[in-house]
Structures are given as structure tokens and as C-alpha cells.
Amino acid sequence: MSPSSSHAAQRATSIEQLLQGSERLLFASSDLDETRLRVGGVMQSHRLGLGRDVETLDARMYHVGFGEVTLSRLRYGATVTIDPDPLENFYLVQMPVAGGACIQSNGLGIDSDTRLASVLNPDDEVRMRWLAGNDQLMLRLSRSLVERTLVGLLGHPLDEPLRFDLGFRWREQAAWRCLLDYLADCAVQCPDLVQNKLVLSSLEQLAASVMLSSHRHNYSRASPARCGAVLPRHVRRVQDYLQAHVHEPITIDQLALVAGSSVRSLYAGFRDFLGVSPMSYLHALRLERVRAELVGGDARNVTGVALRWGFSHMGRFSSDYKRRYGETPSQTLRRNG
């Protein structure tokens, strides 16, 4: 075996072993309802059924979170059918390391196996059948993170929702395999990583950038407006600050101080690299926080959530929310309440 072949074999072995430590075990159960609730708490609400009555459920899930990126490993032990609600707020990459699954999404279908992953988009209508023995790595990336990263690469707002192709030959993408290993290493070596906001933000952007460059989507052929994918330091500094202080009152002069630049330079940096103004970026972040609370199912009323995130003009807030998400805040609350 050549050195390169040996290295590839070692890399493949490491992928098969990712995320199996007992410290990352989220749950183990043979109860169908408990399994559905525990998986739904990490992913999305769904209907779960045994595909064959003669088989016994033996579910096990491992999980680690990195802010807007999470890595999980899930097996059911038995053949199961899964009908998830639309993911809405995230993209999901499902990578079998053993066994296979039949994935139906928006009229398309694939037989996913250890070479072919499935990528689910936020608004997809999905039906799945995981076969007995199927064991999958699952990388979840928030919709906001991936869309922000793409806007930064393109240099202008998106004309239509970002959609990835359903089938993804993930093992053929070296950068993607390295990303998985890196995330697994971070989980073991840096258990307090989530406390370091700046490092965490860089990791999130790395994951989104690798996803966008490794797998085909409807913007794959679009030409970036700027040759560099890395944001200028003063733009990145303000972006990180807004992420950490989104719940606080913020002015443009305050952001200029954070950036260490003039207001004019700050506006120009955001416009050229993110396609929006700093305050529009903040507005979008706050809308995302509102939606996350409404989708989470714990909110009691829209007004309280909106006020908590700085929206005092309910009419304008509702209009902006519907324009972005295609439904009113009240409709989101009723559907998830």
C-alpha cells in the first residue's frame, strides 16, 4: 500500500470512529416515543415508526454542539420510517458510516449509503426510511450562518433561497473529511470552546465555507463579487460584536468604535462584503432570534418576544418578519405552540 493510500485508510478509519465516546452520548433507548422526543429536541419534530414489527428498536445518539454548528451520530438499530416537519432554520447533512437509508425530498429520491450522503434543505418536504444497521453522522448548520457566509462570498444579497443538491459524495471531498475530523478533535481537546466567542465564530464560518465549496448548490456557478472570501478585520470584528450583543441597544457610532474605523468605512465594508448595512445586519440577526423563540415552542405571545429583541413597532416588525420567512409571527407561534 502506498503512503497516500495508507493515509486515506487511516482517515477513513477515523471517520468511522467519530463521536462514539460515552461523554458525548445524548441518550440510549428502546422506547419509540422517548427516541422520537430526544432526537426531535436536537433536530426537528417528526413522526417515527418501526418499519418492521419483528425488529427491536435499539436507538443511540451522540451529540456535540459548536454554536450554529452541531455534529451528531445516530442509529436506530431497527428499520424505521421518519417523516420530519420542514427543518426551517437549518441545513442537515446525513452521512451513513454503516448501512443505508432511502431519502425522498421534494419529488426526488436517493438510496443513501456509506459513499452517498443526503443533504436536506430548510424548506424541503422529506420522507425517510432508515434501514436496520444504518449508522449516520449528521452535521447541522444553521440557515442563517450558511446564508450569511454565502452573502459574504458573493458580495450581494441572495436572489432566491439557497438550495443544495440532495445527493452528496462526501468521502470524495478532502476538505469535508478534514472538517469532520477537526470538529471531532475540537470536541475532545477543547470542551470549553463554546465559551470563546471569537474562536467559535471562526469555526462556524469555516464549517459553512467548506459546505458551500464542497457540495453543489444553486449558487455554485455564481461569480464572487470580491476575490477574497475572508472578511476585512474591521467588518469581522463588528460582525462578532453584533452576534454577542444582539440583545443590547446598539448605535452605528458605537459600532464604528468597535471597528476602529470611520462610519463611512464601516458602511463600505459591510456593503462590499456582506451586501447589507451594519444596522440591517443587526436587524436580520434580531429577526432570527425572534423566530428561534417562536419555533422553539416556549413563547407565550409574539409581542413579548418581539419587545425582548428590540422591536417596538409591531406593524413594521410583523411586515419584515413575513417578508423574510413567508408567514406572520403569529402563524409561526400557532404552528409551534
N, C-alpha and C positions, 0 to 999 in steps of 0.2 A: 504493500500500500504506500502510495506517495505521501510526502509530508502534508500536501494540501488536502489529500483525501482523508488522512488521519485527523487533521484539524476539523474537517467538516463532520467526521463521525463523532468526534468529541463534542462539537457544538450541538449536533442533533441529540446526542445523549443528554446534554444539559437541558435542552428544551423539554425532553420527555419528563425530566425530574423537577421541573419548575413548580414552585409553590406547593410543596407537599409536607412541609414541616408542621408539626402539631400546633405550634404557636400561631399559625395562620388559619387553623381550622375554624370556620364560622359555625358549622353545625354538621351533625350526622344524624340521620333519621330514617326510619322505615315507615313513617306515617305520611300519607299523601297530603293531607291538609297542612300539617306543620311544614313540610317541604315547600309547598306552594307559597306559604306565607313568608318563610325565611328567604327563599330565592326572590320573591316579589319585593321584599324590603330592600334588597340590593339592586335589583334590576327594575322591573316594571310589573304591575299587576297582570295576572294571566290565568288562564284555565289550564289545569293539568290533569291528565287522565292516564291510567295504565293502558298500554296498547294490547297487552295480553294478560288475561286473568291468571294464567298459570305462573307468571313471573312475580317475584317479590321485590318490592322497592328497597333499595339499599343506597340512599342518597348521601352524598358527602360533598361539601363545598368549602373551598379555601378562598381567602379574600385578603387583599391589601389595598389601601387607598392612598393616592397621591393627589389630593385636591380634586381637580377636574378630570383626573385620570384614575381609573381603578383597574386592577388585574385580579381575575378570579379563576378558579379551576373548579369545574362542576361535573359530577357524574350522577346518574340516577340508578345504575345497576340493572334496571329493567327497561324494556321498551316503553316509552311514554309519548303522549301527544301533548303539544304545547301550543296554545292559542293566546299570544300576548296582546295586550292593548298596544296601540301605537306608542313607540318609545318617546316621542315628542321632544325630549330635551337632550338626547344623546345618540351617538353612533355606537354600534356594537359589532366587534369583530369576534367571530366564534371559530376557534381553530382546534379541530379534533387532534389529539395526540394518540388516540386509540379509537377504533370503531368508526362509526359514521352516523350521518343524520340526513334526512330528506327535508329540504327547506323550500317552502313556497312563499314568494314575495311579489305582490303586485302583478300576478299573472305569469311570473317566471318561476322556474324551479331548477334546483341543482341537487345532486347527491353529493353532499359534503363528506370528505374523508380526510385522512392524515396529510394529504397533499393539497386539498382544496378547502379553504376556509369560506365562511359566509359573512357578508357584511350587510348589516341591517341599518337602513336609514331611518331618521326620526319619524317620518310620516308613512312608512310602509305598512301595508296590511300583511301580516305574517302568519303562517301556519307551519308548524314543525313536527317532525316525528324523529325523536332520538332513539336509535336502536340500542338494544341491550349491549353493554360493553363500551358504549360511547363515552369518552372522557375528553372534555374540552377545556382549553384555555380560552378565556373571554376578556378582551380588552375593551373597556368602555371609555369613550372620550366625550366630554360634554359638547353639545351642539354649538354653544356659544364660543368655546375655546377653538374648535376647528374652523368655524366661520370667521372668527377674528383673525386667526392665523392666515387663512386664505386671503382675506381682505388685505392684510399686510403684504402678502406676496404679490397680489395683483396690483395694488395701489389704487383700487377703486371699489365702491360698494358692489355687492353681488346683484346681478340682474335677475336671478332665479335661485331657488333653494339648491344648495349643494347636495348632489346625489352620487354615491359610489356604486360601481357595478356590484352585482350580487356575489359572483364568484371571485375569490382572491387566492392566487397561488403563492401563499405566504412564505413557504420554505425556499422559494427561488429568489427572495428579496433579502440580500445580506444585511442591509440597514435595518430591516424589520426584525430579523432574528437577533441582531445586536441590541436593538431596543428592548426586546423581551428579556434578554439576559441582564441588561443594565437595570431594568426595573426590579427584577428578582434580586439582584445583588443589593440594590438600594434597600429593599425590604429587610434584608438580613443584616447588612452592615450599618445602615443609617435609620434605625427605628424611629428617631425623633425628627426625621427630615421634614415632616409636615409643619414643624414649628418654625422652620426657616423659610419665610415667605419668598425671599428673593430666589433662593435655590429652587424652591418648589415651582415658582413661576417659570423658571428656565426649563425645568424638567417637563412641565406641561406643554410649553411651546415646542420643545424637542419632539415629544410624542406626536403632537398634531402635525408638525412639519414632516416627520417621517411617514406618517399615514398618508398625507397628501402627495408625497413624492413616490411612495411605493405602490400605490394602487390607483387604478384608473377611475376617474370621475368626470362629471360633465364640464369641468373647467380645465381638464388636463392639457388641452391644446391652447388655452389662453396664454397670451404673452404677458409676463410681468411688466408692470409699468416702470419698475426700477430694477436694476441688475442685481442688487444685493437683497437677500432675504432677511438679513439681520437689521433690526430696527436701530436707528441712532440712539446713542446713550440717553440723551435728554428725553426722547419720546418714551423709551423703555422705562426710565425712572418714573415718569408721570403715570404711565400705564400701571406699573406695580403699585404706586401710591393709591391710585383710584381703586384698584382691586382691594387693597387693605382698608381703605377708609370710605368705602362706598356709602356707608350708613351715616356719614357725618356731613355737616354743611361745608361746601367747598366753593371757592371762587376762582376765577381764572387767574387773578393776581397771585393767589396762594399757589396755584399750580406752576406758575412761572418761577416762583421762588424755589419750589421743589426741583424744577428742571434746571435751574441755574442759567436760564436764558430769558430773552425778552418774550413778551406775549406774542409778538408777531412771529418770532422764530418757532415758538411752540405751536402756534396755529399751522404754520407752514409744514412743520414736521409731521403733525397728525394728518394733515390733508394729503401730503405726498405719499406717506407710507401706510396709513390706515384708511384713508378716504373719507374721514369724518373730522369734525372739530373735537377738541378735548371735552367740551361740555355735552356734545351729542354722544360721545363715547360713554360718558358718565350716565347720561340719561338711559342709554341702552343697557348698561350694567344694572341699573336700578329696576328697570322693567324685568330683567331676568330674575332678580331676587324676588320680586313680587310673584312672578309666575311659579318659581320654585316653591314658594309657600302655599300658593293656591293649589298646585298639583300635589303637594305633599299630603293634603287631606286634613291638616290640623287647624287650618284657618277657619274662623267663625264668620267673618264678613269681609267684604272687599275693602270697604272704607278704612278699616283699622290697619290692614296690611299696606294699603297704598300710603297712608299717612306715615306709617313707620319707615317707609323708604323714601320719604320726602316729596310725595305727590299730594299737593293740597287742592289742586283744581281737578275735581273728579271727572268733569266732562272731557277735558283735554286728555287726561290720563287714560280714560276708557277708549277714546278715539285712537290714541297712539298704540295702546295695547292691542286693539282689534286689528289695526293696520299691520302690526308685526306678527301676530300669532293667528290671525284669521278667525278669532272668536272674541267675545267680550270677556272681561274678568269674571263677571257673574256666571257665564256659561262654563268657564273653567272650574269655578268653585263648585257649581252644582254637579258637574260630572265627576269630581274627585272627592266630594264631601261625604 
